[in-house]
Amino acid sequence: MGPSYPNPNRALTPGETALRLAVLRRVIEGDGGSGWSRPDVSRADAGVVVSVAAHAGAGVGSAMREGLVVREACAGDVDMFVELMMLADPDVEPDALLTIRRLISASGSWSLRSLGRLALVAVDAGHVVGALLAGPPEWLYDHPEMVPWRAFLGQRIATVLGLPVRPESRRSGVGRALMERAENDLRAAGRGLVTLFHASDLDAYYAGRGYTSHDMFAVCLPGGRVLLRDYPNDLRVAVKSLETGVRSIPMAGVSVPVVTGLAPDTTPPVGLRFPK
């Protein structure tokens, strides 16, 4: 039996809302030091809130739906993409939806090649039944000390920010197909690690997809320093390596495995931590 899914009408906690705002604002706004191009969108229009990946809707081991096509989102997908993001978060602000429309329509398509981001749609019998949005991790922008590594790590780590699937299409392989395509595209583009956020009751589901989940994220930075990030309430961060050289290892004094191998000099010395 597949995983249970949070009620899409559940009110967001302040911590969840703050986290989603921070993550999506940085994806939509971009950053001059990130190494990713920045769309011509004002910060006032960039208040995008999209649900974490809690609506994948494919039970572990479920069969792939015959005839399902997963491709990059394009201008013709604007309405369906926005509708699905509203499904993921019914309280999404109108300005956020307008921003999504502008970005997709202006770019022609969202891709790792054009905007440094990834937006996918799953199409079944001519209808968009699922979507996926991925972008850079928010912690790259949290400390001035990160500036020297933003351009590099921004192209080595990706975060899945939204994975909504229509209710009638859940548990039929749509979410899995979107994730597999995203992982392949991210790997081909040089990303070595993919992360996503989910509720604690989805640990087993994402474990079945090769992810490990914790309430904290730890990554070894160039020079051997370690960044630790913990998350509010019952929000979990799941990680999956996209390369054989990227792996999570135990480290004394850190309660979760530390991701290493994103850069040549990322073997953590014992006990050294990066500021939270």
C-alpha positions, 0 to 999 in steps of 0.5 A, a space after each residue: 500500500 502506498 504512503 498517506 498524503 497530507 491534506 492539501 487543505 491543511 493550514 500551513 504552520 508559520 515555520 512551513 510558510 516561512 521556509 517555502 517563501 524563502 526557498 521559492 523566492 530565491 528560485 524565482 528571483 535568482 541571484 547574480 552570484 549563483 551562476 544561474 541566469 536571473 529572469 527580469 522579474 522584480 522582487 515584489 513579484 517573487 513571493 512564490 509559495 509552492 507546496 513541498 513534494 507531498 503530492 507525488 501520489 505514486 505508491 512504491 512499486 506501482 506500475 507506470 501509467 501507459 502512454 504517460 509522457 514527461 517533458 519540460 514545461 513550455 508556454 502552452 502549459 502555463 494554465 495547467 502548471 499554475 492550476 497544479 501549483 494551486 492544487 499543491 498549495 490552495 493558499 498560494 498568493 495571486 502575485 505568485 501565480 502571476 510570476 509563474 505565468 510570466 516566467 514560463 511565457 517569457 522563456 518559452 520553456 523552463 530548463 536547466 539550459 535556459 534558466 538554470 531551473 527545471 520545470 516538468 509536466 506529466 502528460 496523459 492522453 493530452 492532459 497535464 496530470 502532474 508537474 515538478 519544479 526544481 531549483 537551487 537550495 536556499 541555504 546558498 543564500 543564508 550566509 555571506 561566507 557562502 558567496 565564494 561557493 554559490 556559483 559552484 554549488 548552485 550547479 551541483 545541488 538541486 532542490 525539488 520545490 513542488 511535485 503536485 499530481 492530480 488526485 485522480 492520477 495519484 498512485 499510478 506512477 506519475 510522481 515517480 515518472 516526474 522524479 525519474 526524469 528530473 533526476 536524469 536531467 539534473 544528473 546530465 546537467 552536472 548536479 551531484 545531489 538532489 534534495 526535497 522537503 516532505 512530511 515525516 509520514 513520507 519517510 518510507 515512500 522516499 526511502 523506496 525512491 533511494 532517498 534518506 530523510 532527516 530533520 537536518 541537512 549536513 554538507 561538507 563545503 570546499 575546504 573541509 567546513 561543514 554546513 548544518 541546516 535544521 528545519 522546523 516542526 515535522 518537516 524532513 529533508 530527503 537527499 539522494 546522490 546522483 553520482 557515485 562519488 557523492 555520498 553521505 558519511 558519519 561524522 563525529 559530533 554531527 547527528 546526521 550523515 554529512 554529504 561529501 564529494 560535491 567538490 574535490 576538497 570536501 573531506 570533513 575534518 573531525 569536529 569542524 562545523 560551518 556556522 548555522 
